[in-house]
Amino acid sequence: MTSEVRVGASDWRQGRGYIHTYICEKIASSTVGNRYGILMILHELGLEITGQTIDSVSVSNPQTGNRFTLRGKIYHENWTRTGLVNNQQ
């Protein structure tokens, strides 16, 4: 688990916020370009993927037992960074 993200936050809402911000930073730096990349980041952070829908990813933190769902355009199964960049132009 990386020290850049406070995955072990006591409040699941705070933890979810940290994770979402971290993923957005990875997208902005072109490190992540699609949903698969996001899933890999979550795995590298030590989070377990507990479910996926067309537009969300549910995770569990085995260290704290906290569970939460990440929702939004970047968690859509067909999302790509290229599509995000093209939509902003």
Backbone torsions as a table, in degrees:
resi	resn	phi	psi	omega
1	MET	NA	139.0	-178.0
2	THR	-81.2	147.6	177.9
3	SER	-79.2	-8.2	-178.6
4	GLU	-71.6	-18.9	-175.4
5	VAL	-124.4	135.7	179.1
6	ARG	-91.8	73.6	-177.1
7	VAL	-66.0	-28.1	-175.9
8	GLY	-86.4	22.0	179.4
9	ALA	-56.0	140.5	-176.0
10	SER	-69.7	-34.6	179.3
11	ASP	-93.5	124.5	-177.0
12	TRP	-60.6	-31.6	179.2
13	ARG	-66.3	-41.2	178.3
14	GLN	-65.2	-44.2	178.2
15	GLY	-60.4	-43.1	178.0
16	ARG	-61.4	-40.5	178.3
17	GLY	-62.7	-43.3	178.1
18	TYR	-61.2	-45.1	-178.6
19	ILE	-63.8	-46.7	-179.3
20	HIS	-60.7	-44.4	178.9
21	THR	-61.8	-42.9	179.1
22	TYR	-61.1	-45.1	179.0
23	ILE	-62.9	-42.9	178.2
24	CYS	-61.3	-38.2	176.9
25	GLU	-64.7	-39.3	178.2
26	LYS	-66.6	-37.3	177.0
27	ILE	-65.9	-45.1	-179.4
28	ALA	-62.5	-32.1	-179.6
29	SER	-90.0	8.3	179.2
30	SER	65.6	19.3	177.4
31	THR	-78.0	-31.9	-179.3
32	VAL	-120.1	133.6	-176.9
33	GLY	-128.2	-1.5	179.6
34	ASN	-161.8	177.7	-177.3
35	ARG	-62.3	-38.0	178.6
36	TYR	-58.2	-41.9	177.5
37	GLY	-61.7	-38.7	177.2
38	ILE	-64.1	-43.4	178.7
39	LEU	-62.0	-37.8	178.0
40	MET	-65.9	-40.3	177.2
41	ILE	-61.2	-46.0	179.9
42	LEU	-59.6	-42.9	178.3
43	HIS	-63.0	-44.9	179.1
44	GLU	-61.4	-29.5	178.7
45	LEU	-78.3	-4.3	178.7
46	GLY	88.1	13.5	179.0
47	LEU	-90.6	147.2	177.3
48	GLU	-98.5	131.2	175.4
49	ILE	-79.1	116.4	-177.4
50	THR	-103.3	-12.8	178.7
51	GLY	-175.3	155.4	177.6
52	GLN	-141.7	138.7	170.5
53	THR	-122.2	-175.2	-177.8
54	ILE	-60.9	-29.4	-176.0
55	ASP	-133.4	23.3	178.3
56	SER	-154.7	161.6	177.1
57	VAL	-133.6	126.1	177.5
58	SER	-101.8	137.2	-177.6
59	VAL	-133.6	161.6	176.2
60	SER	-132.3	139.8	175.4
61	ASN	-99.3	108.5	-176.7
62	PRO	-64.1	-22.1	-179.8
63	GLN	-73.4	-36.1	-175.2
64	THR	-111.9	-17.7	-174.7
65	GLY	81.9	-2.7	178.9
66	ASN	-66.7	138.9	176.8
67	ARG	-128.2	143.1	177.3
68	PHE	-158.4	165.4	-179.7
69	THR	-117.8	132.7	176.5
70	LEU	-97.6	123.5	-177.9
71	ARG	-127.0	154.3	176.9
72	GLY	137.1	175.1	-175.7
73	LYS	-57.2	-38.7	-176.3
74	ILE	-71.6	-13.9	179.1
75	TYR	-97.8	1.1	177.8
76	HIS	-65.9	142.2	-174.8
77	GLU	-61.5	-25.4	-179.7
78	ASN	-103.2	9.2	-178.3
79	TRP	-66.7	138.7	171.1
80	THR	-136.7	151.9	177.7
81	ARG	-63.3	-35.8	178.5
82	THR	-58.3	-44.2	177.6
83	GLY	-62.8	-36.4	178.1
84	LEU	-65.4	-45.7	-179.5
85	VAL	-64.8	-43.3	-179.8
86	ASN	-64.1	-35.9	179.8
87	ASN	-71.0	-22.3	-179.0
88	GLN	-84.8	-12.7	-177.7
89	GLN	-85.4	NA	NA
